[in-house]
Amino acid sequence: MLATPAIDVWVATASAAGAPHLVPVSLAWVGERAVIAVQARSVTARNLLTSGTARLGVGPTRDVVMIDAELDRSGTATDDPALAAAYAAQADWDPRDGDDYLYLVLRPVRMQAWREANEIEGRTLMRGGRWLDPTEETMDA
């Protein structure tokens, strides 16, 4: 699901004062990282650059993957042309065509698959940036 071309993601961030912000953007999965591209002056960019954390929601309500992530790095297309090309290829749009876009590379630290109440047990797939063995206890919410 994460490497699906032209997939969107809900990105939740918070300001330094704790004001929540939620926005849908395009997602690219590059290597082991989630990559989003937003305008450098956007609330999402400001919040992520300040706090270094975000929560991502990928997929429809009844089959969503929730990802707690930390900012690994940020940069422009000029800073990392290979990242910009990889993003454009998967996201199905090219921020290099616009002004002032910043690529935010996010390292997943916790990942959960959500569906319905009967599937609550075992929904945590990653914790502390490490993929879990299916036999490990994963009851955290």
C-alpha angles and dihedrals in degrees: 000000000000095000093047111130117249095011122158129215135198109232118202119194136157134219122240087263091053099255107153123231127188126185137163116233139160118275133210123188106213115181105312095336138090112226127197129177120213135159110278092235094051124117089242092056093045093049095047094046090051102041101025092216139096140165117225128201116198124184138013122320095261095047107031131152113212116203126190105202142181125214107258096180143324134214149139130266088261091055094053115014093174092056091047091051093047090049093050092048095054102030092053093227132073121229088190085078091064138057130267102000120164124201112220113199111203127198112212113231099170129019129185133183111216128192121131137341093266089062098051093107110079097016096126107090100169133027128178090002091300125115109237126232109243090240094059120103109262107170097126116120 
